[in-house]
Amino acid sequence: MSDTVAHADPAPGSADAPGATKRSGRRLDGETVLMLVVPPVLVLLTFAGYVVWRQTADLTGAELEQLAWPLVIDLIQRHVSLTLVSSALVVLIAVPLGIGLTRGPLRRISPLVVGVANAGQGAPSIGLIVLLAIWVGYGFWTAVISLTLYGILPVLRNTVTGLQGVDPTLVEAGRGLGMSSAAVLLRVELPLALPVIMAGVRTALVLVVGTATLATFINGGGLGAIIQTGISLFLPSLIVAGAVLVALLALLIEWLGRVLELVARPKGV
């Protein structure tokens, strides 16, 4: 009898099969990969085109002053600060409020609160910013308050929608396992509602980064200063340059929101 022990060939799809790849994380389909790769490449190529134009264009003294790299970098930093601070406050306010509106007696007034938020979203953003500046005062934090108020709706609405869309049988199953209400919320409801909530966060990010352009009218800083100067001095090049920079920043921040959503999404959801 031969001492050689015959081993069965591994299944083609098994982890031990030749050429098989072990994955510790979730698998990404082609659409997701394109979604993660195309936006930053597009932003990089467009910004490279902007840099080439900036270095080779025949600009006036006023244009050179407004498009000087130290000033542009400072305006971008201020714009990003406005966006990130406002977006963080939006999440800290809207998500707990949305959770509260799906619990107990507050559930009854959920449609009313969302309706009021919808009405507020319909108000012109410049009107909200200017009126708040007249009431509170001018500056960075007034812009942050106005941007926060303007960005709450998408996150609030998606939080309520996401939690209301969780299968009630899963909630009952969690309670049947002896989980407390808080444990069911944290371990069942929020993970299942997270994709919908993150979609609202991405919408709010884009909304805030675009509306932050108006912060320049109340001395809040940001890339809107370039556009405002272009309008005041009738210089289309400044208007286009400012608009391009804002658009690129919005695309980049929206892409970062998608990456965050992918990282935060529970496996299997």
ZIHUDA-V409998 format. One record per residue. N is the residue number from 1. RES is the residue in one letter. NEAR is the number of other ideal C-beta (glycine too) atoms within 8 Angstrom. Layout:
# ZIHUDA-V409998
n/res/near
N/RES/NEAR
N/RES/NEAR
This chain:
# ZIHUDA-V409998
n/res/near
1/M/2
2/S/3
3/D/4
4/T/4
5/V/4
6/A/4
7/H/4
8/A/4
9/D/4
10/P/9
11/A/6
12/P/5
13/G/5
14/S/8
15/A/5
16/D/5
17/A/10
18/P/4
19/G/4
20/A/10
21/T/4
22/K/5
23/R/6
24/S/3
25/G/4
26/R/6
27/R/5
28/L/6
29/D/6
30/G/5
31/E/6
32/T/9
33/V/9
34/L/8
35/M/9
36/L/12
37/V/8
38/V/8
39/P/13
40/P/9
41/V/8
42/L/9
43/V/12
44/L/8
45/L/8
46/T/10
47/F/9
48/A/8
49/G/8
50/Y/12
51/V/8
52/V/8
53/W/8
54/R/9
55/Q/6
56/T/5
57/A/7
58/D/2
59/L/7
60/T/6
61/G/5
62/A/9
63/E/11
64/L/9
65/E/8
66/Q/12
67/L/13
68/A/8
69/W/6
70/P/6
71/L/10
72/V/11
73/I/8
74/D/8
75/L/13
76/I/11
77/Q/8
78/R/12
79/H/16
80/V/9
81/S/10
82/L/18
83/T/15
84/L/8
85/V/9
86/S/15
87/S/13
88/A/8
89/L/10
90/V/15
91/V/10
92/L/8
93/I/10
94/A/15
95/V/11
96/P/8
97/L/12
98/G/16
99/I/11
100/G/8
101/L/14
102/T/11
103/R/7
104/G/4
105/P/4
106/L/10
107/R/9
108/R/5
109/I/8
110/S/11
111/P/6
112/L/7
113/V/11
114/V/13
115/G/8
116/V/8
117/A/12
118/N/10
119/A/8
120/G/11
121/Q/8
122/G/5
123/A/8
124/P/5
125/S/10
126/I/8
127/G/8
128/L/13
129/I/16
130/V/10
131/L/8
132/L/12
133/A/13
134/I/5
135/W/5
136/V/6
137/G/5
138/Y/7
139/G/9
140/F/11
141/W/6
142/T/15
143/A/17
144/V/13
145/I/10
146/S/14
147/L/15
148/T/12
149/L/10
150/Y/14
151/G/15
152/I/14
153/L/14
154/P/12
155/V/18
156/L/16
157/R/13
158/N/15
159/T/17
160/V/13
161/T/9
162/G/14
163/L/13
164/Q/7
165/G/7
166/V/12
167/D/6
168/P/6
169/T/6
170/L/10
171/V/12
172/E/8
173/A/8
174/G/12
175/R/10
176/G/6
177/L/6
178/G/4
179/M/10
180/S/5
181/S/7
182/A/6
183/A/9
184/V/13
185/L/10
186/L/8
187/R/9
188/V/13
189/E/11
190/L/11
191/P/9
192/L/12
193/A/13
194/L/13
195/P/10
196/V/12
197/I/15
198/M/13
199/A/10
200/G/15
201/V/17
202/R/12
203/T/11
204/A/16
205/L/14
206/V/12
207/L/11
208/V/16
209/V/13
210/G/9
211/T/12
212/A/17
213/T/13
214/L/10
215/A/16
216/T/13
217/F/11
218/I/12
219/N/6
220/G/16
221/G/13
222/G/14
223/L/14
224/G/14
225/A/12
226/I/15
227/I/15
228/Q/10
229/T/12
230/G/17
231/I/8
232/S/6
233/L/8
234/F/6
235/L/11
236/P/7
237/S/10
238/L/15
239/I/11
240/V/9
241/A/13
242/G/15
243/A/9
244/V/10
245/L/13
246/V/15
247/A/8
248/L/12
249/L/14
250/A/11
251/L/11
252/L/11
253/I/12
254/E/12
255/W/12
256/L/9
257/G/13
258/R/12
259/V/9
260/L/10
261/E/13
262/L/9
263/V/6
264/A/7
265/R/11
266/P/7
267/K/5
268/G/3
269/V/8
